[in-house]
Structures are given as C-alpha cells and as structure tokens.
Amino acid sequence: MPFQFSHAEICPSCPHGSCIEDLRAAPIKNRKTKFRFTQEAAMNCTFDSFMPGCDNDPEPDRSFSEYLAQFQSNALNAGEALFPGDLDISRPAIAKVEGDVFELLEAGAFWNAAVAWNNFMDSGQWNSKVFSCPVNAVPTPARKVGIVKLPRGYDATLLFKEDVRKHIKFHEVALARNETKLGLSSPDIVGVRLPHPLPFSMQEFLNPVDDLGKENLALLQGAHTMLEGRIDSSGFLFAVAVKRTTRSDRMYQPLFEANVLKYLIGEVLRGPAFRFYAHLNSFDGADVRETYKAASLLSLIKGGAGGARAIDALYLAQKPRDSAQSILNDLTLFHI
C-alpha cells in the first residue's frame, strides 16, 4: 500500500484490518473513550512498503514529524471513512500512540544500520546508500552487533549467559539480605555484541527489515528473544532511552537507568565501557540539556576530575536516518 492513498477506496476493505477500533458497543470501564487507534494495523498500513530513513525509502531524508503526521492522517482519515461524522478520538490517545510509533521507527532504522555494519564486518564492503561507513571502521567478523527494542518491564539481564546471570543473582541475594535491591529497569533499546561465529538462529541480524508490515513489525518487537541467554558480560555495549516528548517529572528515569546499568556492567560484571544515550524528538517541556549533564555516580565514586556523565550523549532525534547514523558512528568506540 502506498504511503498516501484514497481512504474512501481502501479503508472499507483494508488488508491490514481496521486501524480504528469502535468501542461504543463495548466501552472500557471508567473511561469515556469511544474510538482508539489499533496501533499495529495503523503502522502496517502506513509503512508496509518501506522502512523510514533506510535504503528502500523513496525519501530517506524525511523527518519523524513527517512520518508521524502521515501516520496520524491515515488513521484519522480511515476513521472518517469508516465512521463518518461519529469519529471521536482524544488528543492524549493520539500522543500515546505517536510515542510508541516514534520508538519503533527508531528501532527499525537502528536495526538496518546494524545490518549494514554487520555485513561490512564480514565482507569489508559498505553496501548501504543511505548510511555512511563510520570513519576508521575496520572490518572484523567478530564485532557484529545487534540493536533491539525491549518490551516494557522486560528483565534485561535475561540477555546474559547463565553464568553471568548467576553472578548478578548472587549480587541481588546479598542486597536482599540487607532489605535492599538494585532496582533495575528496562531501557527502550539496547546494543549488544553478537556471538561469533554467528549462530544460524541469529542470521536475521544480517538481513535488513524492509517495512513495518505485520511480519517485520513482529520481528522488531520480538528480536530480543533471539539474544536471550547468549550475551557475555563484555557484550552489553549500550542502551538508548527513547522519548517522543518529555516532562520535568519524567526526565529522571533515563538518569536512573543509566546509573544502575553502568554500575551493573562496570562494577558487578567488571565489563568494559558501557554507553547510555537519550534520544528525544523534542527538548521542549523540560531543561534536559542541563539535567543530563549529571555525572555518573559510579564515575564519581571511582574518582577523577568531575567524573563522566551518566548519559553519555543527549541526541535531538529529528530524522530516523540521522538517529541511526549517530549510533553507527559510535560503534568504533567499543574497543573490547
């Protein structure tokens, strides 16, 4: 289906199912919601012919705002075509869905950037026309990476090998004896070093995701399961906090995640340097630039002139292609 289309013609028999759910006959308890987006169907509809910001995108330089505006327009126009004169969707509901879509657009672009990197690691040839080969990158087959989205509430330690998890468990038990705990929360996206040689079960990490149709959307949402129990203590490279917008009362979660993960990777597991990124589509609503200058608590404890930042890079994510390129450019920083 094209990015833009005639809703009156397509929507009544949409191959992806309706992207607007009618709740009037079965309302949600204690809510006034009459209609809501069916997020997956709406994404399948809008992005079923290309991956935004990637090689098969006819206009890969487009911004997140352009992709999200078309996504919202398609869904609202579908609603008007299916429920003329009756459609009633709240703005907060739209904003919630856009936050999820923004995260998935980043995840898709990150995946394809990692595929370009992985194939370069094997062949020494850079094949992507949209992404640029990082400066000074040396093709090394053992340095392939996987960049995956994690579900909300997911236990990121499940990615580690069993012996590494036992080390973490020992630490947790010791804390529990003092009625304390680490309080690990799940980052939105993580980057890991893939096992070498690459197992057959992980060959997907060599293949680009061409769209956000049903199958590929499921792949992006479930790719973390291919990594479970396979990552060494030195293989957890970075995490990314992804937010469409932020508020002053929400911007401290990435700081908490960064400090806990840096302690876990650097101190408990004695792993190499771990990086934490914050990708925001807007800096409005909170003084994130100043807040994210906060030092890593671990770096302060270990000493040094002022320590290192908990969030290594704050990035204004305006285009999927550029967001992914920023991650690609940093892959040469991981010397282990």
Residue pairs with C-beta under 8 A, 6 or more apart in sequence:
1 10
1 15
1 16
1 45
1 48
1 49
2 49
3 46
3 47
3 49
3 50
3 70
4 70
4 74
5 74
7 74
7 77
7 78
7 80
7 81
8 81
11 18
11 77
11 78
11 81
11 82
12 81
12 82
14 41
14 45
14 78
16 41
16 44
16 45
16 48
16 214
17 38
17 41
18 38
18 41
18 78
18 82
19 37
19 38
19 41
19 42
19 45
19 74
19 75
19 78
20 35
20 36
20 37
20 38
20 75
20 78
20 79
20 82
20 83
20 87
20 89
21 35
21 36
21 37
21 38
22 34
22 35
22 83
23 33
23 34
23 35
23 36
24 34
24 35
27 33
27 34
33 90
33 93
34 86
34 88
34 89
35 79
35 83
35 87
35 88
35 89
36 89
36 93
37 75
37 89
37 93
37 94
37 97
39 97
39 100
39 101
40 214
40 217
42 71
42 74
42 75
42 78
42 97
43 71
43 101
43 104
43 212
43 217
44 212
44 213
44 214
44 217
45 74
45 75
45 78
46 67
46 70
46 71
46 74
46 212
47 67
47 71
47 211
47 212
47 213
48 211
48 212
48 213
49 211
50 56
50 57
50 58
50 210
50 211
51 57
51 108
51 109
51 112
51 208
51 209
51 210
51 211
51 212
51 216
52 60
52 62
52 67
52 105
52 108
52 109
52 320
53 60
53 62
53 105
53 109
53 130
53 319
53 320
53 321
53 322
53 323
53 324
54 60
54 108
54 109
54 112
54 130
54 208
54 320
54 321
54 324
55 112
55 128
55 129
55 130
55 131
55 208
56 208
56 210
56 211
57 130
57 321
60 130
60 321
61 319
61 321
62 319
63 318
63 319
64 102
64 105
64 281
64 317
64 318
64 319
64 320
65 281
65 318
67 105
67 320
68 98
68 101
68 102
71 98
71 101
72 94
72 98
76 87
76 89
79 87
79 89
80 87
95 244
95 245
98 244
99 243
99 244
99 245
102 242
102 244
102 281
102 317
103 149
103 188
103 189
103 242
103 244
104 149
104 212
104 217
104 220
104 221
105 320
106 189
106 240
106 242
106 279
106 317
106 320
106 323
106 324
107 147
107 148
107 149
107 189
107 220
108 209
108 212
108 216
108 220
108 320
109 320
109 321
109 323
109 324
110 147
110 189
110 191
110 240
110 323
110 324
110 327
111 147
111 148
111 208
111 209
111 220
111 223
112 128
112 131
112 208
112 209
112 324
113 128
113 131
113 147
113 324
113 325
113 327
113 328
114 145
114 146
114 147
114 191
114 205
114 328
115 205
115 206
115 207
115 208
116 126
116 127
116 128
116 131
116 208
116 328
117 134
117 137
117 144
117 145
117 328
117 331
118 144
118 145
118 194
118 205
118 206
119 125
119 127
119 206
120 126
120 127
120 133
120 137
120 139
121 139
121 140
121 141
121 142
121 143
121 144
122 139
122 141
122 144
122 206
123 139
124 139
126 132
126 133
130 321
131 321
131 324
131 325
131 328
132 325
132 328
134 328
134 329
134 330
134 331
134 332
135 329
135 332
136 332
137 331
137 332
141 196
141 197
142 196
143 193
143 334
144 193
144 194
144 196
144 198
144 205
145 191
145 192
145 193
145 194
145 237
145 331
146 191
146 192
146 194
146 202
146 205
146 223
146 226
146 227
147 189
147 190
147 191
147 192
147 327
148 189
148 190
148 192
148 220
148 223
148 224
148 227
149 188
149 189
149 220
149 221
149 223
149 224
150 156
150 186
150 187
150 188
150 189
150 190
150 224
151 186
151 221
151 224
152 186
153 186
154 186
154 224
155 184
155 186
156 184
156 186
156 187
156 190
156 239
156 261
157 165
157 168
157 184
157 264
158 165
158 228
158 229
159 190
159 192
159 224
159 227
159 228
159 229
159 230
159 231
159 236
160 168
160 229
160 231
160 232
160 233
160 236
161 229
161 230
161 231
161 232
162 229
164 231
164 232
164 233
164 269
167 233
167 268
167 269
168 264
168 268
168 269
171 182
171 268
172 181
172 182
175 181
175 182
182 260
182 263
182 264
183 256
183 260
184 260
184 261
184 264
185 253
185 256
185 257
185 260
187 239
187 240
187 241
187 257
187 261
187 276
188 239
188 240
188 241
188 242
189 239
189 240
189 242
190 224
190 236
190 238
190 239
190 240
191 237
191 238
191 239
191 240
191 327
192 227
192 231
192 235
192 236
192 237
193 231
193 232
193 234
193 235
193 237
193 334
194 202
194 205
194 235
195 202
195 230
195 231
198 205
198 206
199 230
201 226
202 226
202 227
202 230
204 219
204 223
204 226
205 226
209 216
209 219
209 220
210 216
212 220
233 265
233 269
233 270
233 271
234 271
234 272
234 336
236 261
236 265
236 269
236 271
236 274
237 274
237 275
237 334
238 274
238 275
238 276
238 277
238 327
238 330
239 257
239 258
239 261
239 274
239 275
239 276
239 277
240 276
240 277
240 278
240 279
240 327
241 253
241 254
241 257
241 258
241 276
241 277
241 278
241 279
241 311
242 279
242 317
243 250
243 254
243 278
243 279
243 280
243 281
244 280
244 281
244 282
245 280
245 281
245 282
245 284
245 285
246 280
246 282
246 283
246 285
246 286
246 288
247 285
247 286
248 285
248 286
248 287
250 286
251 286
251 288
251 291
251 292
252 291
254 276
254 278
254 292
254 311
255 291
255 292
255 294
255 310
255 311
257 276
258 276
258 296
258 310
258 311
259 296
259 297
259 298
259 310
261 274
261 276
262 274
262 276
262 296
262 298
262 299
262 310
263 297
263 298
265 271
265 274
266 273
266 274
266 298
267 298
272 334
272 335
272 336
273 333
273 334
273 336
275 312
275 313
275 330
275 333
276 310
276 311
276 312
277 311
277 312
277 313
277 314
277 315
277 327
278 288
278 292
278 311
278 313
278 314
278 315
279 315
279 317
279 323
280 288
280 314
280 315
280 316
280 317
281 316
281 317
281 318
282 316
283 289
283 316
288 314
289 314
292 309
292 310
292 311
292 314
293 309
294 309
294 310
294 311
295 306
295 307
295 308
295 309
295 310
296 307
296 308
296 309
296 310
297 310
299 307
299 308
300 307
313 326
313 330
315 323
315 326
317 323
